[in-house]
Each structure stands twice: as C-alpha cells, then as structure tokens.
Amino acid sequence: MKQGSSLSLSERCACVMQSEIRAMSVECARVGGINLSQGVCDTPMPSAVVQGAIDAVLRGRNTYTPHVGLRELREAIAAKQQRFTGMEVDPDRGIVVSAGATGAMYCAFMALLNPGDEVIVFEPFYGYHVSTLRAVEAVPVFVALRPPEWSFTIERMEAVVTPRTRGILINTPANPSGKVFSHDELLQIAGFAERHDLFVFTDEMYEHFIYDGAMHCSMATLPGMRERTMTVSGLSKTFSVTGWRIGYAMSDPKWAAAIGNFNDLVYVCAPAPLQMGVAAGLLSLDDGYYLGLSGEYGARRDLFCDALRNAGLEPYVPQGAYYVLADVSALPGNTSREKALHLLATTGVASVPGSAFYHDGGGESLVRFCFAKEEHVLAEACEKLTRRRIA
C-alpha cells in the first residue's frame, strides 16, 4: 500500500469482531481442553436425517433450490409448527429457509429495519443477535433480566421506548440464561408490542429443549401477534447438525417476500441435499423423538449442575436450551474472562466469559457452559470440575 493511502476497513467491521465464544474455543483447542464454550452439539444425528442427505446427493439434488427453500422442507416445517405450537403458516408464502437461524434473522433485520431503528433486547443476550442488529445499523436497547428467575417488568421496557423503537427481540428458550418465557410473560410483551406498534423478532431455536414441565409458546400464536411476529428457528440443534446451517424464518407473507429477497441476495439458497436431509427427519421422526430431547438433555443438565455445585460454582439452573450460567465470583481474576481462563488453566474445561452476554460491563461474575456433549465427554468435564474443589 502506497504511503499516505486512506484505505481502511469499514466502520461496520467493529460490529463483527471475533466473538468471545469463538475466542474461548480457540484457546481451549490450544491447551487441549474440553470445549464447553461453543454450542457445538456433538450428540449423534438421527439416522433418517443422515440417510436423507445421502439419498439426495445420490439422486442429484445438488443444484440451486428456490431461494425460499425446497417445497418438501417448507411443507414439513409448516406441519411440525402446527403440530407443536398450533401456528398455521403458509408453506408457499410464509417460510424462508436460510443459512441457519442466524442467516434467517439477518435477512429479517435487513428486510424490516432501517438504520437508526431501535430494537429492545433482553439481557443477558446472545451476542450474535446484537452483532447482527449493529451490522444492519440498527440500535440494540437493553432491558435487564433479573436472576435467579431472569424476570423483567413492563415498566423497565416502557422506560427505554423512544420514537425510534421499531421492534423487540425475544429468545425463548434463551441462550445463555436458559429462560423460557411463560405464556403470561409473552402476553405482557404482546400487549406492549401492540401499544407501541412494534415488530417482534423471536429466536426459538431451542424450542424442543425444555425442562421441569416448562412449556414453549410461540409469540405468533398469541392474539393479534401473527402479523407483527417474525419467528426464527432451525434444525441445527434439534438434529445435531450445527454445521449444516439449515434455519428458517416464518412470518406473514407480506414480510416473507422481502425476507426471501435478501436471502436470495446474500445466500442464494441453503445447501440442497442438506435441506432434503432435515426434511426427511421432519417427515419420519415421531413426536417421541422431540419429547425425548427434553428428558435426555434434562439429565445432562442435572448431572452438570450437580458437578458445578460440587466445584463451588453455583449454577443458575436453566429451564430450557442447553447452556448454564454459573457464579464464578469466588475464582481469581478481576473480569469474567480472567476467571474463565483461570478455570480452563486449572481444570481443562472451557467456558464463555459472562461479559460476552452483557453490554455495559455486566456479567463479570458469570461464565456460561454448554452441556450438549456426549455422555463420556460431559462426565469427564464433571470429574475435572469436581476435582478442582477437592484440590
């Protein structure tokens, strides 16, 4: 580059720097630790999903698909949604299959938000949600969830509304807190959205990972909410195919068309044979498979939370998803990152600093663990953490 050049990165690059989740995964690999930081579900894939993708490749389903996804998959998504949540969605005009739930959310933000629009986000938040909002030049505005129940009040929400407020973002079951928003809580938020004429963006990726009798409710099924709600989910976690990147957005057709146009521009389409693989899973697996996830992962949750307690790290036991926040205030270090690195160095178990889920210096006494691991891996992590207390 010649001297005096004014070439530089764009300002938006600051919004998409490497996340703490990936940074801790890199550090974990460097020391050969057990990675409980990134939500990489390494439990077995359903055989129907694997075979469906193989069959699609062998049958030549390897070219571009419609930009909104293969019709077989859209029909299967619509059927599952109606079966589990009661939501009726038009498979032809109301579903856009994208490159993961993150891709679907990005396209929804691009379609519906203008630069400077404000979106209310509950905190602790999933970092990719906030980064994606900032990447489209929207402005996240935060409302704190208060532990241990991760509760909120409408008064806190009313306090942050401005003429620029355009939407609300809800993650249920939530990453990282594991909060499952109750029907009554969602009704309160729905009333708030109607009063202020707001869009509601929901991330429901962990809809089948719920514990202790909690129930997942989709915001779009509540009275008056179908038209203003963008429901985002996917099959990455449900089928343990996080690297396949198959997610989707569901909405009123008048929004879905624009979401689909951005999906076409950015991704063209999700991988054709992988779409067929997850469609095969949706069509062949009965309700018992989905209900079984709660029992299977609930047992992992209980095992891991017991290990955290035995290690002197009190967990905030999650109602859903497959993450747990733990109190690490007793560990050495001035920040949650220092505490997470200390834990990795002394136990070989990687976590994510709690500050990754807060915007204003919060979360410094927390770290997040992912317990979506094969049984022997999770058991080894539990042993290493418990040994720390003994030592």
FENVEN-V296866 format. One record per residue. RES is the residue in three letters. SS is DSSP state (2 for helix, 1 for strand, 0 for the rest). OMEGA is omega as a letter, one per 40 degrees, with the letter a starting at -180 (999 if undefined). NEAR is the number of other C-alpha atoms within 10 Angstrom. Layout:
RES/SS/OMEGA/NEAR, RES/SS/OMEGA/NEAR
This chain:
MET/0/a/6, LYS/0/a/6, GLN/0/i/5, GLY/0/a/6, SER/0/i/7, SER/0/i/7, LEU/0/a/8, SER/0/i/6, LEU/0/i/7, SER/0/i/7, GLU/2/a/8, ARG/2/i/13, CYS/2/i/10, ALA/2/a/12, CYS/2/a/16, VAL/2/i/14, MET/0/a/9, GLN/0/a/9, SER/0/i/14, GLU/2/a/20, ILE/2/i/19, ARG/2/a/13, ALA/2/i/13, MET/2/i/23, SER/2/i/20, VAL/2/a/14, GLU/2/i/15, CYS/2/i/22, ALA/2/a/12, ARG/2/a/9, VAL/2/i/13, GLY/0/a/13, GLY/0/i/17, ILE/1/a/21, ASN/1/i/27, LEU/0/a/26, SER/0/a/25, GLN/0/a/21, GLY/0/i/18, VAL/0/a/18, CYS/0/a/22, ASP/0/i/14, THR/0/a/14, PRO/0/i/11, MET/0/i/15, PRO/0/a/16, SER/2/a/12, ALA/2/i/19, VAL/2/i/24, VAL/2/a/18, GLN/2/i/16, GLY/2/i/19, ALA/2/i/22, ILE/2/a/16, ASP/2/i/15, ALA/2/i/18, VAL/2/a/17, LEU/2/i/10, ARG/0/i/10, GLY/0/i/10, ARG/0/a/18, ASN/0/a/13, THR/0/i/11, TYR/0/i/13, THR/0/i/17, PRO/0/a/16, HIS/0/i/19, VAL/0/i/27, GLY/0/i/27, LEU/0/a/21, ARG/2/i/18, GLU/2/a/14, LEU/2/a/22, ARG/2/i/25, GLU/2/i/19, ALA/2/i/17, ILE/2/a/25, ALA/2/a/19, ALA/2/i/19, LYS/2/a/17, GLN/2/i/16, GLN/2/a/13, ARG/2/a/12, PHE/2/a/15, THR/2/a/15, GLY/0/i/14, MET/0/i/20, GLU/0/a/17, VAL/0/a/22, ASP/0/a/16, PRO/0/a/21, ASP/0/a/16, ARG/0/a/18, GLY/0/a/23, ILE/1/i/29, VAL/1/i/31, VAL/1/a/32, SER/1/i/33, ALA/1/a/22, GLY/2/i/24, ALA/2/i/24, THR/2/i/22, GLY/2/i/24, ALA/2/i/29, MET/2/i/28, TYR/2/a/24, CYS/2/i/27, ALA/2/i/26, PHE/2/a/22, MET/2/a/22, ALA/2/a/19, LEU/2/a/15, LEU/0/i/19, ASN/0/i/15, PRO/0/a/13, GLY/0/i/15, ASP/0/i/19, GLU/1/i/23, VAL/1/i/26, ILE/1/a/22, VAL/1/i/23, PHE/1/a/22, GLU/1/e/21, PRO/0/a/24, PHE/0/i/24, TYR/0/a/18, GLY/2/a/18, TYR/2/i/16, HIS/2/a/19, VAL/2/i/23, SER/2/a/21, THR/2/i/21, LEU/2/a/22, ARG/2/i/19, ALA/2/i/20, VAL/0/i/20, GLU/0/i/19, ALA/0/a/23, VAL/1/i/23, PRO/1/i/24, VAL/1/a/18, PHE/1/i/20, VAL/1/a/20, ALA/1/i/17, LEU/0/a/18, ARG/1/i/12, PRO/0/e/11, PRO/0/a/12, GLU/0/a/15, TRP/0/a/18, SER/1/i/12, PHE/0/i/16, THR/0/i/14, ILE/2/i/13, GLU/2/i/8, ARG/2/i/13, MET/2/i/19, GLU/2/a/12, ALA/0/a/9, VAL/0/i/14, VAL/0/i/16, THR/0/i/11, PRO/0/a/8, ARG/0/a/13, THR/1/a/21, ARG/1/a/23, GLY/1/i/25, ILE/1/i/23, LEU/1/a/20, ILE/1/i/22, ASN/1/a/25, THR/0/e/25, PRO/0/a/29, ALA/0/i/26, ASN/0/e/27, PRO/0/a/27, SER/0/a/31, GLY/0/i/26, LYS/0/i/25, VAL/0/i/27, PHE/0/a/24, SER/0/i/15, HIS/2/a/15, ASP/2/i/10, GLU/2/i/14, LEU/2/i/16, LEU/2/i/16, GLN/2/a/13, ILE/2/i/19, ALA/2/i/23, GLY/2/i/15, PHE/2/a/16, ALA/2/i/20, GLU/2/a/14, ARG/2/a/9, HIS/2/i/15, ASP/0/a/13, LEU/0/i/18, PHE/1/i/22, VAL/1/i/25, PHE/1/i/26, THR/1/i/22, ASP/1/a/25, GLU/0/a/22, MET/0/a/25, TYR/0/a/24, GLU/0/a/26, HIS/0/i/21, PHE/0/a/27, ILE/1/a/26, TYR/0/i/21, ASP/0/i/11, GLY/0/i/8, ALA/0/a/15, MET/0/i/18, HIS/0/i/21, CYS/0/i/22, SER/0/a/24, MET/2/a/28, ALA/2/a/26, THR/2/a/15, LEU/0/a/15, PRO/0/i/11, GLY/0/a/14, MET/0/a/19, ARG/0/a/20, GLU/0/a/15, ARG/0/a/21, THR/1/i/27, MET/1/a/29, THR/1/a/26, VAL/1/i/26, SER/1/a/25, GLY/1/a/27, LEU/0/a/24, SER/0/a/21, LYS/0/a/25, THR/0/a/20, PHE/0/i/23, SER/0/i/18, VAL/0/a/22, THR/2/i/17, GLY/2/a/11, TRP/2/i/18, ARG/0/i/21, ILE/1/i/27, GLY/1/a/23, TYR/1/i/27, ALA/1/i/29, MET/1/a/32, SER/0/i/25, ASP/0/a/19, PRO/2/a/17, LYS/2/i/11, TRP/2/a/19, ALA/2/a/23, ALA/2/i/18, ALA/2/i/17, ILE/2/i/30, GLY/2/i/28, ASN/2/i/17, PHE/2/i/22, ASN/2/i/27, ASP/2/a/18, LEU/2/a/11, VAL/2/a/14, TYR/2/a/14, VAL/0/i/19, CYS/0/i/24, ALA/0/a/27, PRO/0/a/20, ALA/2/a/20, PRO/2/i/24, LEU/2/i/23, GLN/2/i/30, MET/2/i/26, GLY/2/a/23, VAL/2/i/29, ALA/2/i/24, ALA/2/i/23, GLY/2/i/23, LEU/2/a/21, LEU/2/a/17, SER/2/a/11, LEU/0/a/13, ASP/0/a/10, ASP/2/a/12, GLY/2/i/8, TYR/2/a/13, TYR/2/i/16, LEU/2/i/13, GLY/2/i/13, LEU/2/a/17, SER/2/i/21, GLY/2/a/15, GLU/2/a/13, TYR/2/i/20, GLY/2/i/22, ALA/2/i/13, ARG/2/i/20, ARG/2/a/25, ASP/2/i/14, LEU/2/a/15, PHE/2/i/24, CYS/2/i/23, ASP/2/i/18, ALA/2/i/23, LEU/2/i/20, ARG/2/a/16, ASN/2/i/18, ALA/0/a/19, GLY/0/i/18, LEU/0/a/23, GLU/0/a/18, PRO/1/i/22, TYR/1/a/21, VAL/0/a/20, PRO/0/i/28, GLN/0/a/25, GLY/1/a/31, ALA/0/i/31, TYR/0/i/28, TYR/1/i/25, VAL/1/i/25, LEU/1/a/27, ALA/1/i/23, ASP/1/a/21, VAL/0/a/23, SER/0/a/17, ALA/0/a/10, LEU/0/i/17, PRO/0/i/14, GLY/0/a/16, ASN/0/a/11, THR/0/i/20, SER/2/i/26, ARG/2/i/22, GLU/2/i/15, LYS/2/i/25, ALA/2/i/27, LEU/2/i/23, HIS/2/i/17, LEU/2/i/20, LEU/2/a/22, ALA/2/a/14, THR/2/a/14, THR/2/a/19, GLY/0/i/19, VAL/1/a/25, ALA/1/i/32, SER/0/i/29, VAL/1/i/30, PRO/1/a/27, GLY/2/a/27, SER/2/i/21, ALA/2/a/24, PHE/2/a/26, TYR/0/a/19, HIS/0/a/16, ASP/0/a/8, GLY/0/i/12, GLY/0/i/16, GLY/0/a/20, GLU/0/i/22, SER/0/a/22, LEU/1/i/28, VAL/1/i/29, ARG/1/i/29, PHE/1/i/23, CYS/1/a/25, PHE/0/i/29, ALA/0/a/24, LYS/0/i/22, GLU/0/a/13, GLU/2/a/12, HIS/2/i/9, VAL/2/i/16, LEU/2/i/21, ALA/2/i/16, GLU/2/i/13, ALA/2/i/24, CYS/2/i/21, GLU/2/a/16, LYS/2/i/18, LEU/2/a/25, THR/2/i/20, ARG/2/i/15, ARG/2/a/14, ARG/2/a/14, ILE/2/a/8, ALA/0/999/7
